[in-house]
Amino acid sequence: MTPEQATGRYFKIFVPSMIGYLVGSVGTTWAADNMNLPPAALYGLALVPIVAILSAFWAHWRFINEVDEFLRSIQIKAIIFGIACVMVIASGWGTLELLADAPKLKVFWLLPIFWVSYSAAAIVVTKREGGMF
Amino acid sequence: MKNRLKDLRAERNWSQAALALKLDVSRQTINAIEAGRYDPSLPLAFRIARLFEQSIEEIFDDDAQPAAEA
C-alpha cells in the first residue's frame, strides 16, 4: 500500500469521526442546556463523541501500521509530543488546582490540546527530518 | 549515516518517486535517507542492497573505524 492510499484511507475515517465528535459534543452540550433530559439520557448522548474519538484513534492506529518505517517514526514522535503536552498540562495545571486554587481546567479540552500539539509536532518533525508534504 | 543512494539512483536515471515505488516506501523516505537524516532499518537496507546488487557496506558508510586485528 502506498502512503497516498494509506492517507486516503485514514482521512475517510478520520474526517467523519471528527465531524461526529464535534456534532456529538455540541449536541450533548445543547441537550444538557435546553432539554430536560434525565442523566442516563445525557450519558447515552455523550457516547456519540466517545465512539467518534475511538473511531478516529483506530483510524490513526491503522494509518501508522500501513505507512512505511520513516513516516511511522514521524507519527510516533509527534504522538509522543502530543501525549507529553497533555500530561504536562494536566499534571501541571492539576497541581495548581490542588495547591493554588487555580481555575478548573475542563478535561474536555485535553483532546483538542492533544490534536493541536500532535499536529504541530508532525509538521515540525517532518520538515526537520527531510520529509516533504 | 552517509550513503551512495543518490548517486546510485542518478546512475540509473531513476527519480525519487520511481525508487520509492521499487522499494515499496514513500518518496519522503528516499529523500530523508539520501539527505542522511534517516537511517533505514536492516530489512530496508537489505532491499536497497539487493535492488542495486551491491552489499550494504558498499552503499552505506557508518564512519566507524574497522576494529584492529589482534
N, CA and C atoms of all chains as a GROMACS GRO file, in nm:
protein
  609
    1MET      N    1   0.084  -0.120   0.000
    1MET     CA    2   0.000   0.000   0.000
    1MET      C    3   0.088   0.125   0.000
    2THR      N    4   0.057   0.221  -0.090
    2THR     CA    5   0.136   0.343  -0.096
    2THR      C    6   0.095   0.437   0.019
    3PRO      N    7   0.183   0.530   0.054
    3PRO     CA    8   0.148   0.627   0.159
    3PRO      C    9   0.024   0.708   0.123
    4GLU      N   10   0.008   0.736  -0.008
    4GLU     CA   11  -0.110   0.812  -0.051
    4GLU      C   12  -0.238   0.733  -0.024
    5GLN      N   13  -0.232   0.601  -0.054
    5GLN     CA   14  -0.350   0.518  -0.027
    5GLN      C   15  -0.379   0.511   0.123
    6ALA      N   16  -0.272   0.496   0.202
    6ALA     CA   17  -0.290   0.489   0.348
    6ALA      C   18  -0.348   0.620   0.400
    7THR      N   19  -0.300   0.733   0.345
    7THR     CA   20  -0.350   0.863   0.389
    7THR      C   21  -0.496   0.879   0.351
    8GLY      N   22  -0.531   0.834   0.229
    8GLY     CA   23  -0.671   0.841   0.186
    8GLY      C   24  -0.762   0.759   0.275
    9ARG      N   25  -0.718   0.637   0.307
    9ARG     CA   26  -0.797   0.551   0.397
    9ARG      C   27  -0.810   0.615   0.534
   10TYR      N   28  -0.704   0.680   0.580
   10TYR     CA   29  -0.706   0.745   0.712
   10TYR      C   30  -0.812   0.856   0.715
   11PHE      N   31  -0.806   0.945   0.615
   11PHE     CA   32  -0.898   1.059   0.619
   11PHE      C   33  -1.043   1.018   0.595
   12LYS      N   34  -1.064   0.906   0.525
   12LYS     CA   35  -1.202   0.859   0.504
   12LYS      C   36  -1.269   0.824   0.636
   13ILE      N   37  -1.191   0.783   0.733
   13ILE     CA   38  -1.246   0.752   0.866
   13ILE      C   39  -1.232   0.871   0.960
   14PHE      N   40  -1.116   0.938   0.951
   14PHE     CA   41  -1.086   1.044   1.048
   14PHE      C   42  -1.181   1.163   1.034
   15VAL      N   43  -1.204   1.208   0.912
   15VAL     CA   44  -1.288   1.328   0.894
   15VAL      C   45  -1.432   1.304   0.942
   16PRO      N   46  -1.499   1.196   0.900
   16PRO     CA   47  -1.634   1.172   0.954
   16PRO      C   48  -1.631   1.155   1.107
   17SER      N   49  -1.526   1.096   1.160
   17SER     CA   50  -1.516   1.077   1.305
   17SER      C   51  -1.510   1.212   1.376
   18MET      N   52  -1.431   1.303   1.322
   18MET     CA   53  -1.418   1.434   1.385
   18MET      C   54  -1.548   1.515   1.372
   19ILE      N   55  -1.616   1.496   1.259
   19ILE     CA   56  -1.748   1.562   1.244
   19ILE      C   57  -1.844   1.505   1.348
   20GLY      N   58  -1.840   1.373   1.365
   20GLY     CA   59  -1.924   1.309   1.466
   20GLY      C   60  -1.890   1.357   1.606
   21TYR      N   61  -1.760   1.377   1.628
   21TYR     CA   62  -1.715   1.425   1.759
   21TYR      C   63  -1.768   1.566   1.786
   22LEU      N   64  -1.754   1.654   1.686
   22LEU     CA   65  -1.800   1.792   1.705
   22LEU      C   66  -1.951   1.798   1.722
   23VAL      N   67  -2.022   1.728   1.633
   23VAL     CA   68  -2.168   1.728   1.640
   23VAL      C   69  -2.214   1.666   1.773
   24GLY      N   70  -2.149   1.555   1.811
   24GLY     CA   71  -2.185   1.489   1.937
   24GLY      C   72  -2.158   1.577   2.058
   25SER      N   73  -2.042   1.645   2.056
   25SER     CA   74  -2.008   1.731   2.170
   25SER      C   75  -2.103   1.849   2.181
   26VAL      N   76  -2.124   1.917   2.067
   26VAL     CA   77  -2.214   2.034   2.067
   26VAL      C   78  -2.357   1.990   2.099
   27GLY      N   79  -2.398   1.877   2.038
   27GLY     CA   80  -2.534   1.828   2.060
   27GLY      C   81  -2.559   1.791   2.206
   28THR      N   82  -2.460   1.725   2.267
   28THR     CA   83  -2.475   1.687   2.408
   28THR      C   84  -2.482   1.810   2.497
   29THR      N   85  -2.396   1.907   2.468
   29THR     CA   86  -2.397   2.032   2.546
   29THR      C   87  -2.530   2.105   2.530
   30TRP      N   88  -2.577   2.112   2.404
   30TRP     CA   89  -2.704   2.181   2.378
   30TRP      C   90  -2.819   2.108   2.449
   31ALA      N   91  -2.818   1.975   2.441
   31ALA     CA   92  -2.926   1.898   2.504
   31ALA      C   93  -2.923   1.916   2.656
   32ALA      N   94  -2.804   1.922   2.713
   32ALA     CA   95  -2.795   1.940   2.858
   32ALA      C   96  -2.848   2.076   2.901
   33ASP      N   97  -2.828   2.176   2.814
   33ASP     CA   98  -2.869   2.313   2.849
   33ASP      C   99  -3.016   2.339   2.818
   34ASN      N  100  -3.069   2.278   2.713
   34ASN     CA  101  -3.202   2.316   2.664
   34ASN      C  102  -3.310   2.209   2.679
   35MET      N  103  -3.273   2.089   2.703
   35MET     CA  104  -3.372   1.982   2.717
   35MET      C  105  -3.365   1.925   2.859
   36ASN      N  106  -3.478   1.892   2.908
   36ASN     CA  107  -3.481   1.841   3.044
   36ASN      C  108  -3.464   1.689   3.042
   37LEU      N  109  -3.345   1.646   3.002
   37LEU     CA  110  -3.321   1.503   2.988
   37LEU      C  111  -3.269   1.444   3.118
   38PRO      N  112  -3.306   1.321   3.148
   38PRO     CA  113  -3.251   1.256   3.267
   38PRO      C  114  -3.102   1.227   3.248
   39PRO      N  115  -3.029   1.215   3.358
   39PRO     CA  116  -2.884   1.192   3.347
   39PRO      C  117  -2.849   1.071   3.260
   40ALA      N  118  -2.929   0.965   3.267
   40ALA     CA  119  -2.898   0.847   3.187
   40ALA      C  120  -2.899   0.880   3.038
   41ALA      N  121  -2.994   0.965   2.996
   41ALA     CA  122  -3.001   1.004   2.855
   41ALA      C  123  -2.880   1.088   2.815
   42LEU      N  124  -2.836   1.174   2.906
   42LEU     CA  125  -2.717   1.256   2.876
   42LEU      C  126  -2.593   1.169   2.866
   43TYR      N  127  -2.584   1.070   2.954
   43TYR     CA  128  -2.471   0.976   2.944
   43TYR      C  129  -2.475   0.904   2.810
   44GLY      N  130  -2.597   0.867   2.769
   44GLY     CA  131  -2.613   0.800   2.641
   44GLY      C  132  -2.570   0.889   2.525
   45LEU      N  133  -2.611   1.016   2.530
   45LEU     CA  134  -2.571   1.111   2.426
   45LEU      C  135  -2.420   1.131   2.423
   46ALA      N  136  -2.360   1.129   2.540
   46ALA     CA  137  -2.214   1.150   2.548
   46ALA      C  138  -2.137   1.036   2.482
   47LEU      N  139  -2.206   0.922   2.460
   47LEU     CA  140  -2.140   0.811   2.392
   47LEU      C  141  -2.108   0.844   2.246
   48VAL      N  142  -2.186   0.938   2.187
   48VAL     CA  143  -2.164   0.972   2.045
   48VAL      C  144  -2.023   1.026   2.023
   49PRO      N  145  -1.981   1.132   2.095
   49PRO     CA  146  -1.842   1.178   2.074
   49PRO      C  147  -1.738   1.075   2.119
   50ILE      N  148  -1.773   0.994   2.219
   50ILE     CA  149  -1.675   0.893   2.266
   50ILE      C  150  -1.649   0.791   2.155
   51VAL      N  151  -1.757   0.743   2.092
   51VAL     CA  152  -1.741   0.647   1.982
   51VAL      C  153  -1.664   0.711   1.866
   52ALA      N  154  -1.694   0.839   1.842
   52ALA     CA  155  -1.624   0.910   1.734
   52ALA      C  156  -1.475   0.920   1.763
   53ILE      N  157  -1.440   0.947   1.887
   53ILE     CA  158  -1.297   0.956   1.924
   53ILE      C  159  -1.229   0.821   1.907
   54LEU      N  160  -1.296   0.716   1.953
   54LEU     CA  161  -1.240   0.581   1.938
   54LEU      C  162  -1.217   0.550   1.790
   55SER      N  163  -1.314   0.588   1.709
   55SER     CA  164  -1.303   0.564   1.566
   55SER      C  165  -1.184   0.639   1.506
   56ALA      N  166  -1.166   0.764   1.548
   56ALA     CA  167  -1.054   0.844   1.496
   56ALA      C  168  -0.921   0.783   1.536
   57PHE      N  169  -0.909   0.737   1.660
   57PHE     CA  170  -0.782   0.678   1.704
   57PHE      C  171  -0.758   0.542   1.639
   58TRP      N  172  -0.867   0.468   1.613
   58TRP     CA  173  -0.850   0.342   1.541
   58TRP      C  174  -0.796   0.370   1.401
   59ALA      N  175  -0.849   0.474   1.335
   59ALA     CA  176  -0.801   0.511   1.201
   59ALA      C  177  -0.654   0.549   1.206
   60HIS      N  178  -0.616   0.619   1.313
   60HIS     CA  179  -0.475   0.660   1.326
   60HIS      C  180  -0.385   0.538   1.348
   61TRP      N  181  -0.434   0.446   1.430
   61TRP     CA  182  -0.359   0.321   1.456
   61TRP      C  183  -0.336   0.247   1.324
   62ARG      N  184  -0.442   0.234   1.244
   62ARG     CA  185  -0.431   0.164   1.115
   62ARG      C  186  -0.336   0.238   1.023
   63PHE      N  187  -0.345   0.373   1.022
   63PHE     CA  188  -0.258   0.454   0.937
   63PHE      C  189  -0.111   0.430   0.970
   64ILE      N  190  -0.081   0.428   1.099
   64ILE     CA  191   0.058   0.409   1.142
   64ILE      C  192   0.109   0.271   1.101
   65ASN      N  193   0.022   0.173   1.101
   65ASN     CA  194   0.061   0.038   1.060
   65ASN      C  195   0.076   0.026   0.908
   66GLU      N  196   0.009   0.113   0.835
   66GLU     CA  197   0.010   0.100   0.689
   66GLU      C  198   0.119   0.181   0.620
   67VAL      N  199   0.170   0.287   0.686
   67VAL     CA  200   0.274   0.367   0.620
   67VAL      C  201   0.410   0.301   0.643
   68ASP      N  202   0.511   0.352   0.573
   68ASP     CA  203   0.644   0.290   0.585
   68ASP      C  204   0.715   0.336   0.712
   69GLU      N  205   0.833   0.281   0.734
   69GLU     CA  206   0.900   0.299   0.863
   69GLU      C  207   0.938   0.444   0.892
   70PHE      N  208   0.976   0.521   0.791
   70PHE     CA  209   1.015   0.661   0.815
   70PHE      C  210   0.894   0.745   0.855
   71LEU      N  211   0.785   0.730   0.779
   71LEU     CA  212   0.664   0.805   0.812
   71LEU      C  213   0.608   0.760   0.948
   72ARG      N  214   0.624   0.630   0.977
   72ARG     CA  215   0.579   0.579   1.107
   72ARG      C  216   0.659   0.644   1.220
   73SER      N  217   0.788   0.660   1.198
   73SER     CA  218   0.872   0.720   1.304
   73SER      C  219   0.830   0.864   1.329
   74ILE      N  220   0.793   0.936   1.222
   74ILE     CA  221   0.747   1.074   1.238
   74ILE      C  222   0.617   1.076   1.319
   75GLN      N  223   0.526   0.984   1.284
   75GLN     CA  224   0.397   0.979   1.355
   75GLN      C  225   0.418   0.949   1.503
   76ILE      N  226   0.505   0.854   1.532
   76ILE     CA  227   0.527   0.816   1.672
   76ILE      C  228   0.587   0.932   1.752
   77LYS      N  229   0.682   1.002   1.691
   77LYS     CA  230   0.742   1.117   1.760
   77LYS      C  231   0.637   1.225   1.786
   78ALA      N  232   0.553   1.251   1.685
   78ALA     CA  233   0.450   1.354   1.700
   78ALA      C  234   0.348   1.314   1.807
   79ILE      N  235   0.312   1.187   1.808
   79ILE     CA  236   0.214   1.140   1.909
   79ILE      C  237   0.273   1.149   2.049
   80ILE      N  238   0.399   1.112   2.063
   80ILE     CA  239   0.462   1.123   2.195
   80ILE      C  240   0.466   1.268   2.240
   81PHE      N  241   0.494   1.359   2.147
   81PHE     CA  242   0.495   1.502   2.184
   81PHE      C  243   0.355   1.545   2.227
   82GLY      N  244   0.253   1.501   2.152
   82GLY     CA  245   0.115   1.536   2.188
   82GLY      C  246   0.077   1.482   2.325
   83ILE      N  247   0.113   1.356   2.352
   83ILE     CA  248   0.083   1.297   2.484
   83ILE      C  249   0.158   1.372   2.593
   84ALA      N  250   0.284   1.408   2.565
   84ALA     CA  251   0.363   1.481   2.665
   84ALA      C  252   0.297   1.615   2.698
   85CYS      N  253   0.248   1.684   2.594
   85CYS     CA  254   0.181   1.813   2.619
   85CYS      C  255   0.059   1.793   2.707
   86VAL      N  256  -0.022   1.692   2.674
   86VAL     CA  257  -0.143   1.666   2.754
   86VAL      C  258  -0.105   1.633   2.898
   87MET      N  259  -0.005   1.547   2.917
   87MET     CA  260   0.034   1.507   3.052
   87MET      C  261   0.090   1.625   3.132
   88VAL      N  262   0.174   1.704   3.067
   88VAL     CA  263   0.234   1.818   3.137
   88VAL      C  264   0.126   1.919   3.177
   89ILE      N  265   0.036   1.948   3.083
   89ILE     CA  266  -0.070   2.045   3.114
   89ILE      C  267  -0.164   1.989   3.220
   90ALA      N  268  -0.205   1.862   3.204
   90ALA     CA  269  -0.299   1.803   3.300
   90ALA      C  270  -0.236   1.795   3.439
   91SER      N  271  -0.113   1.748   3.444
   91SER     CA  272  -0.048   1.731   3.574
   91SER      C  273  -0.010   1.866   3.634
   92GLY      N  274   0.046   1.953   3.550
   92GLY     CA  275   0.088   2.084   3.599
   92GLY      C  276  -0.029   2.168   3.646
   93TRP      N  277  -0.133   2.175   3.561
   93TRP     CA  278  -0.249   2.255   3.598
   93TRP      C  279  -0.323   2.190   3.715
   94GLY      N  280  -0.325   2.056   3.716
   94GLY     CA  281  -0.389   1.985   3.827
   94GLY      C  282  -0.323   2.017   3.960
   95THR      N  283  -0.191   2.026   3.957
   95THR     CA  284  -0.119   2.062   4.080
   95THR      C  285  -0.155   2.204   4.123
   96LEU      N  286  -0.164   2.293   4.024
   96LEU     CA  287  -0.203   2.432   4.057
   96LEU      C  288  -0.345   2.437   4.113
   97GLU      N  289  -0.434   2.353   4.059
   97GLU     CA  290  -0.571   2.349   4.112
   97GLU      C  291  -0.571   2.300   4.257
   98LEU      N  292  -0.488   2.199   4.284
   98LEU     CA  293  -0.484   2.142   4.419
   98LEU      C  294  -0.421   2.238   4.520
   99LEU      N  295  -0.314   2.301   4.478
   99LEU     CA  296  -0.233   2.376   4.574
   99LEU      C  297  -0.260   2.526   4.574
  100ALA      N  298  -0.304   2.578   4.459
  100ALA     CA  299  -0.313   2.724   4.448
  100ALA      C  300  -0.452   2.771   4.408
  101ASP      N  301  -0.549   2.682   4.414
  101ASP     CA  302  -0.687   2.719   4.379
  101ASP      C  303  -0.696   2.783   4.240
  102ALA      N  304  -0.618   2.730   4.149
  102ALA     CA  305  -0.624   2.779   4.012
  102ALA      C  306  -0.762   2.745   3.954
  103PRO      N  307  -0.809   2.824   3.855
  103PRO     CA  308  -0.938   2.793   3.793
  103PRO      C  309  -0.939   2.651   3.737
  104LYS      N  310  -1.057   2.586   3.741
  104LYS     CA  311  -1.067   2.449   3.692
  104LYS      C  312  -1.047   2.444   3.540
  105LEU      N  313  -0.962   2.352   3.496
  105LEU     CA  314  -0.947   2.326   3.353
  105LEU      C  315  -1.034   2.205   3.320
  106LYS      N  316  -1.131   2.224   3.231
  106LYS     CA  317  -1.219   2.112   3.197
  106LYS      C  318  -1.140   2.007   3.118
  107VAL      N  319  -1.155   1.882   3.160
  107VAL     CA  320  -1.080   1.775   3.093
  107VAL      C  321  -1.124   1.759   2.947
  108PHE      N  322  -1.238   1.815   2.913
  108PHE     CA  323  -1.283   1.814   2.773
  108PHE      C  324  -1.174   1.868   2.681
  109TRP      N  325  -1.098   1.967   2.728
  109TRP     CA  326  -1.001   2.034   2.642
  109TRP      C  327  -0.874   1.953   2.620
  110LEU      N  328  -0.858   1.841   2.689
  110LEU     CA  329  -0.734   1.763   2.673
  110LEU      C  330  -0.722   1.705   2.532
  111LEU      N  331  -0.833   1.661   2.475
  111LEU     CA  332  -0.826   1.605   2.339
  111LEU      C  333  -0.788   1.711   2.236
  112PRO      N  334  -0.857   1.829   2.236
  112PRO     CA  335  -0.810   1.933   2.143
  112PRO      C  336  -0.664   1.971   2.166
  113ILE      N  337  -0.621   1.976   2.292
  113ILE     CA  338  -0.479   2.007   2.319
  113ILE      C  339  -0.390   1.900   2.256
  114PHE      N  340  -0.431   1.774   2.266
  114PHE     CA  341  -0.353   1.666   2.205
  114PHE      C  342  -0.344   1.685   2.054
  115TRP      N  343  -0.459   1.708   1.988
  115TRP     CA  344  -0.456   1.714   1.841
  115TRP      C  345  -0.375   1.834   1.792
  116VAL      N  346  -0.386   1.947   1.862
  116VAL     CA  347  -0.312   2.066   1.820
  116VAL      C  348  -0.162   2.043   1.838
  117SER      N  349  -0.122   1.991   1.954
  117SER     CA  350   0.022   1.970   1.978
  117SER      C  351   0.077   1.858   1.889
  118TYR      N  352  -0.002   1.753   1.868
  118TYR     CA  353   0.041   1.645   1.777
  118TYR      C  354   0.062   1.700   1.635
  119SER      N  355  -0.035   1.779   1.588
  119SER     CA  356  -0.027   1.831   1.451
  119SER      C  357   0.094   1.921   1.434
  120ALA      N  358   0.118   2.009   1.532
  120ALA     CA  359   0.234   2.098   1.524
  120ALA      C  360   0.362   2.016   1.522
  121ALA      N  361   0.370   1.914   1.607
  121ALA     CA  362   0.490   1.831   1.611
  121ALA      C  363   0.509   1.756   1.480
  122ALA      N  364   0.400   1.707   1.422
  122ALA     CA  365   0.411   1.632   1.296
  122ALA      C  366   0.468   1.720   1.185
  123ILE      N  367   0.425   1.846   1.181
  123ILE     CA  368   0.476   1.939   1.079
  123ILE      C  369   0.624   1.967   1.102
  124VAL      N  370   0.660   1.997   1.226
  124VAL     CA  371   0.800   2.032   1.258
  124VAL      C  372   0.892   1.913   1.235
  125VAL      N  373   0.854   1.796   1.282
  125VAL     CA  374   0.940   1.677   1.267
  125VAL      C  375   0.955   1.641   1.120
  126THR      N  376   0.846   1.650   1.045
  126THR     CA  377   0.852   1.617   0.902
  126THR      C  378   0.949   1.710   0.830
  127LYS      N  379   0.941   1.840   0.859
  127LYS     CA  380   1.031   1.934   0.792
  127LYS      C  381   1.175   1.914   0.836
  128ARG      N  382   1.195   1.888   0.965
  128ARG     CA  383   1.330   1.875   1.018
  128ARG      C  384   1.401   1.750   0.967
  129GLU      N  385   1.326   1.642   0.948
  129GLU     CA  386   1.389   1.515   0.915
  129GLU      C  387   1.389   1.485   0.766
  130GLY      N  388   1.350   1.583   0.686
  130GLY     CA  389   1.368   1.566   0.542
  130GLY      C  390   1.248   1.513   0.469
  131GLY      N  391   1.140   1.490   0.540
  131GLY     CA  392   1.018   1.452   0.471
  131GLY      C  393   0.957   1.573   0.405
  132MET      N  394   0.869   1.553   0.313
  132MET     CA  395   0.805   1.665   0.243
  132MET      C  396   0.656   1.644   0.246
  133PHE      N  397   0.584   1.753   0.254
  133PHE     CA  398   0.438   1.742   0.248
  133PHE      C  399   0.391   1.734   0.104
  134MET      N  400   2.382   0.871   0.875
  134MET     CA  401   2.475   0.780   0.809
  134MET      C  402   2.492   0.822   0.663
  135LYS      N  403   2.618   0.829   0.619
  135LYS     CA  404   2.642   0.864   0.479
  135LYS      C  405   2.602   0.746   0.390
  136ASN      N  406   2.561   0.778   0.270
  136ASN     CA  407   2.526   0.668   0.178
  136ASN      C  408   2.538   0.716   0.033
  137ARG      N  409   2.536   0.620  -0.058
  137ARG     CA  410   2.553   0.650  -0.201
  137ARG      C  411   2.420   0.635  -0.276
  138LEU      N  412   2.313   0.641  -0.204
  138LEU     CA  413   2.183   0.615  -0.266
  138LEU      C  414   2.153   0.713  -0.380
  139LYS      N  415   2.182   0.840  -0.355
  139LYS     CA  416   2.153   0.941  -0.458
  139LYS      C  417   2.234   0.916  -0.586
  140ASP      N  418   2.362   0.881  -0.567
  140ASP     CA  419   2.448   0.854  -0.684
  140ASP      C  420   2.400   0.730  -0.759
  141LEU      N  421   2.368   0.625  -0.684
  141LEU     CA  422   2.322   0.501  -0.747
  141LEU      C  423   2.190   0.524  -0.823
  142ARG      N  424   2.106   0.604  -0.764
  142ARG     CA  425   1.978   0.636  -0.829
  142ARG      C  426   2.002   0.718  -0.956
  143ALA      N  427   2.094   0.815  -0.946
  143ALA     CA  428   2.122   0.901  -1.061
  143ALA      C  429   2.183   0.820  -1.176
  144GLU      N  430   2.268   0.722  -1.142
  144GLU     CA  431   2.330   0.638  -1.247
  144GLU      C  432   2.224   0.566  -1.330
  145ARG      N  433   2.112   0.540  -1.269
  145ARG     CA  434   2.005   0.466  -1.338
  145ARG      C  435   1.894   0.557  -1.388
  146ASN      N  436   1.913   0.687  -1.369
  146ASN     CA  437   1.812   0.786  -1.411
  146ASN      C  438   1.675   0.760  -1.348
  147TRP      N  439   1.678   0.720  -1.222
  147TRP     CA  440   1.552   0.698  -1.152
  147TRP      C  441   1.519   0.822  -1.070
  148SER      N  442   1.395   0.856  -1.069
  148SER     CA  443   1.351   0.965  -0.980
  148SER      C  444   1.336   0.908  -0.839
  149GLN      N  445   1.323   0.998  -0.741
  149GLN     CA  446   1.299   0.951  -0.604
  149GLN      C  447   1.168   0.872  -0.597
  150ALA      N  448   1.070   0.919  -0.672
  150ALA     CA  449   0.940   0.851  -0.670
  150ALA      C  450   0.951   0.711  -0.730
  151ALA      N  451   1.031   0.699  -0.837
  151ALA     CA  452   1.047   0.567  -0.902
  151ALA      C  453   1.118   0.471  -0.808
  152LEU      N  454   1.223   0.520  -0.742
  152LEU     CA  455   1.296   0.434  -0.648
  152LEU      C  456   1.205   0.396  -0.530
  153ALA      N  457   1.127   0.492  -0.485
  153ALA     CA  458   1.035   0.464  -0.373
  153ALA      C  459   0.938   0.353  -0.411
  154LEU      N  460   0.891   0.358  -0.534
  154LEU     CA  461   0.796   0.256  -0.581
  154LEU      C  462   0.862   0.118  -0.584
  155LYS      N  463   0.988   0.113  -0.631
  155LYS     CA  464   1.059  -0.015  -0.638
  155LYS      C  465   1.084  -0.073  -0.499
  156LEU      N  466   1.102   0.015  -0.400
  156LEU     CA  467   1.134  -0.031  -0.264
  156LEU      C  468   1.010  -0.039  -0.175
  157ASP      N  469   0.896   0.000  -0.231
  157ASP     CA  470   0.770  -0.003  -0.156
  157ASP      C  471   0.776   0.085  -0.031
  158VAL      N  472   0.834   0.205  -0.050
  158VAL     CA  473   0.835   0.305   0.058
  158VAL      C  474   0.788   0.438  -0.002
  159SER      N  475   0.780   0.539   0.083
  159SER     CA  476   0.736   0.670   0.035
  159SER      C  477   0.854   0.749  -0.024
  160ARG      N  478   0.820   0.848  -0.108
  160ARG     CA  479   0.922   0.937  -0.163
  160ARG      C  480   0.992   1.014  -0.050
  161GLN      N  481   0.916   1.046   0.054
  161GLN     CA  482   0.973   1.116   0.169
  161GLN      C  483   1.084   1.033   0.233
  162THR      N  484   1.064   0.902   0.237
  162THR     CA  485   1.163   0.813   0.298
  162THR      C  486   1.293   0.816   0.217
  163ILE      N  487   1.281   0.809   0.085
  163ILE     CA  488   1.401   0.815  -0.001
  163ILE      C  489   1.472   0.948   0.020
  164ASN      N  490   1.397   1.056   0.023
  164ASN     CA  491   1.455   1.188   0.042
  164ASN      C  492   1.529   1.197   0.176
  165ALA      N  493   1.469   1.144   0.280
  165ALA     CA  494   1.531   1.150   0.413
  165ALA      C  495   1.658   1.065   0.420
  166ILE      N  496   1.655   0.948   0.355
  166ILE     CA  497   1.774   0.861   0.356
  166ILE      C  498   1.887   0.929   0.278
  167GLU      N  499   1.854   0.981   0.159
  167GLU     CA  500   1.956   1.047   0.077
  167GLU      C  501   2.018   1.167   0.149
  168ALA      N  502   1.935   1.238   0.225
  168ALA     CA  503   1.984   1.356   0.298
  168ALA      C  504   2.061   1.316   0.424
  169GLY      N  505   2.063   1.188   0.455
  169GLY     CA  506   2.134   1.142   0.575
  169GLY      C  507   2.060   1.173   0.703
  170ARG      N  508   1.932   1.204   0.691
  170ARG     CA  509   1.855   1.238   0.812
  170ARG      C  510   1.782   1.117   0.868
  171TYR      N  511   1.781   1.010   0.794
  171TYR     CA  512   1.714   0.889   0.844
  171TYR      C  513   1.795   0.767   0.803
  172ASP      N  514   1.822   0.682   0.901
  172ASP     CA  515   1.891   0.556   0.875
  172ASP      C  516   1.788   0.446   0.858
  173PRO      N  517   1.791   0.377   0.744
  173PRO     CA  518   1.688   0.274   0.721
  173PRO      C  519   1.705   0.156   0.815
  174SER      N  520   1.597   0.084   0.834
  174SER     CA  521   1.604  -0.039   0.912
  174SER      C  522   1.687  -0.141   0.835
  175LEU      N  523   1.727  -0.246   0.904
  175LEU     CA  524   1.806  -0.352   0.837
  175LEU      C  525   1.729  -0.415   0.721
  176PRO      N  526   1.599  -0.450   0.738
  176PRO     CA  527   1.527  -0.506   0.622
  176PRO      C  528   1.524  -0.412   0.502
  177LEU      N  529   1.506  -0.281   0.526
  177LEU     CA  530   1.503  -0.187   0.414
  177LEU      C  531   1.643  -0.173   0.354
  178ALA      N  532   1.745  -0.174   0.436
  178ALA     CA  533   1.882  -0.167   0.385
  178ALA      C  534   1.912  -0.287   0.296
  179PHE      N  535   1.865  -0.403   0.336
  179PHE     CA  536   1.883  -0.523   0.252
  179PHE      C  537   1.808  -0.509   0.120
  180ARG      N  538   1.686  -0.454   0.124
  180ARG     CA  539   1.609  -0.437  -0.001
  180ARG      C  540   1.683  -0.341  -0.095
  181ILE      N  541   1.740  -0.235  -0.038
  181ILE     CA  542   1.815  -0.139  -0.119
  181ILE      C  543   1.938  -0.208  -0.180
  182ALA      N  544   2.008  -0.283  -0.097
  182ALA     CA  545   2.130  -0.350  -0.144
  182ALA      C  546   2.098  -0.450  -0.256
  183ARG      N  547   1.990  -0.524  -0.239
  183ARG     CA  548   1.952  -0.623  -0.343
  183ARG      C  549   1.912  -0.552  -0.472
  184LEU      N  550   1.839  -0.442  -0.458
  184LEU     CA  551   1.794  -0.368  -0.577
  184LEU      C  552   1.913  -0.320  -0.659
  185PHE      N  553   2.016  -0.269  -0.590
  185PHE     CA  554   2.133  -0.216  -0.661
  185PHE      C  555   2.243  -0.321  -0.680
  186GLU      N  556   2.215  -0.443  -0.636
  186GLU     CA  557   2.309  -0.555  -0.649
  186GLU      C  558   2.446  -0.521  -0.591
  187GLN      N  559   2.442  -0.461  -0.473
  187GLN     CA  560   2.565  -0.430  -0.401
  187GLN      C  561   2.546  -0.471  -0.256
  188SER      N  562   2.659  -0.474  -0.184
  188SER     CA  563   2.645  -0.506  -0.041
  188SER      C  564   2.600  -0.381   0.035
  189ILE      N  565   2.549  -0.404   0.153
  189ILE     CA  566   2.506  -0.290   0.236
  189ILE      C  567   2.625  -0.197   0.263
  190GLU      N  568   2.742  -0.256   0.289
  190GLU     CA  569   2.860  -0.174   0.321
  190GLU      C  570   2.904  -0.088   0.203
  191GLU      N  571   2.874  -0.135   0.081
  191GLU     CA  572   2.912  -0.056  -0.038
  191GLU      C  573   2.819   0.064  -0.055
  192ILE      N  574   2.703   0.058   0.002
  192ILE     CA  575   2.605   0.167  -0.014
  192ILE      C  576   2.605   0.260   0.108
  193PHE      N  577   2.616   0.200   0.226
  193PHE     CA  578   2.608   0.279   0.349
  193PHE      C  579   2.744   0.281   0.419
  194ASP      N  580   2.778   0.398   0.474
  194ASP     CA  581   2.903   0.414   0.545
  194ASP      C  582   2.871   0.475   0.682
  195ASP      N  583   2.897   0.395   0.786
  195ASP     CA  584   2.862   0.445   0.920
  195ASP      C  585   2.978   0.518   0.987
  196ASP      N  586   3.086   0.545   0.911
  196ASP     CA  587   3.203   0.618   0.961
  196ASP      C  588   3.278   0.546   1.071
  197ALA      N  589   3.240   0.423   1.099
  197ALA     CA  590   3.309   0.350   1.207
  197ALA      C  591   3.442   0.297   1.155
  198GLN      N  592   3.542   0.308   1.238
  198GLN     CA  593   3.673   0.254   1.201
  198GLN      C  594   3.671   0.102   1.218
  199PRO      N  595   3.728   0.028   1.125
  199PRO     CA  596   3.733  -0.117   1.145
  199PRO      C  597   3.816  -0.152   1.268
  200ALA      N  598   3.772  -0.255   1.336
  200ALA     CA  599   3.844  -0.295   1.457
  200ALA      C  600   3.982  -0.347   1.422
  201ALA      N  601   4.080  -0.307   1.500
  201ALA     CA  602   4.217  -0.351   1.475
  201ALA      C  603   4.230  -0.500   1.502
  202GLU      N  604   4.301  -0.569   1.412
  202GLU     CA  605   4.318  -0.713   1.431
  202GLU      C  606   4.414  -0.740   1.545
  203ALA      N  607   4.380  -0.838   1.625
  203ALA     CA  608   4.465  -0.870   1.741
  203ALA      C  609   4.586  -0.946   1.695
   0.00000   0.00000   0.00000
